[in-house]
């Protein structure tokens, strides 16, 4: 039996596991079951959702974020727009706004919407930064990350290139602005710091985050996998394992028999193309996975070989 871990941790022993995939494939269920598995006496675990419509509280049947009753050591947090706004304020928001507002009459809320539209990965960028800093603090042995649908998550990967291009074009405009009101820092230096932060976050994803892809054996989901893996590979991001959710295991009716026949083709394709990954099949459950008892069922299947 593994001895209990100490109560205080440092970044060298903090593991970060990201569950990613298209919307509706079961990322939250898989991340919740994994967090359940990781929790042990003296082993604090943080379960974070960065989905715009998080459901961790629903799946654990708890009233809010924070500690989960009956699971000492597990903390859940759902990061939404308000938290991203705060991260933006703390890092760069007010500084950049001071510069823009010196020559453009725009309210701060409108400015945030504008910046988000210019840089589509902005929200995800600061979510990654929050998780990176959380890992560096070392307060948790494991961080389990339930992400937004993959299209949104991939948006952040383009941010470093966008900022680099911005720096290439910006001097003609920004060089005439010495500093924003209340700040002596030139706007180009602010953007360079933002670019450095973005690069650090991407390196964190490359080096310190274990990616688990979640999919389902259906035509569209399987067809999208090749493009997803190609995009991740372009940025040097490696998927270690894949969970195939909603697999029909018991064919008790005409409906389930038909469903199972349809799935066989897609399952064969996944096994053939992605057999180098650790593949785990989760069955289609007859009831909604909600509450600790049903999450335990998922946990047993995901970790039946131990870990």
Buried (B, 14 or more C-beta within 10 A) or exposed (E): EEEEBEEEBEBEEBBBBBBBBBEEBBBBBBBBBBBBBBBBEBBBBBBBBBBBEBBBBEBBEBEEBEEBEEBEBBBBBBBBEEBBBBBBBEBBBBBBBBBBBEEEEEEBEEBBEEBBEEBBBBBBBBBBBBBBEBBEEBBBBBBBBBBBBBEBBBBBBBBBEBBEEBBEEBEEEBEEBEBBEEBEBBBBBBBEBBBEBBBEBBEBBEEBBBBBBBBBBBEEBBEBBEEBBEBBEEBEBEBEBBBBBBBBEEEEEEEBEEBBEBBEEBBEBBEEEBEEBEBBBBBBBEEEBBEBEBBEBBBEBBBEEEE
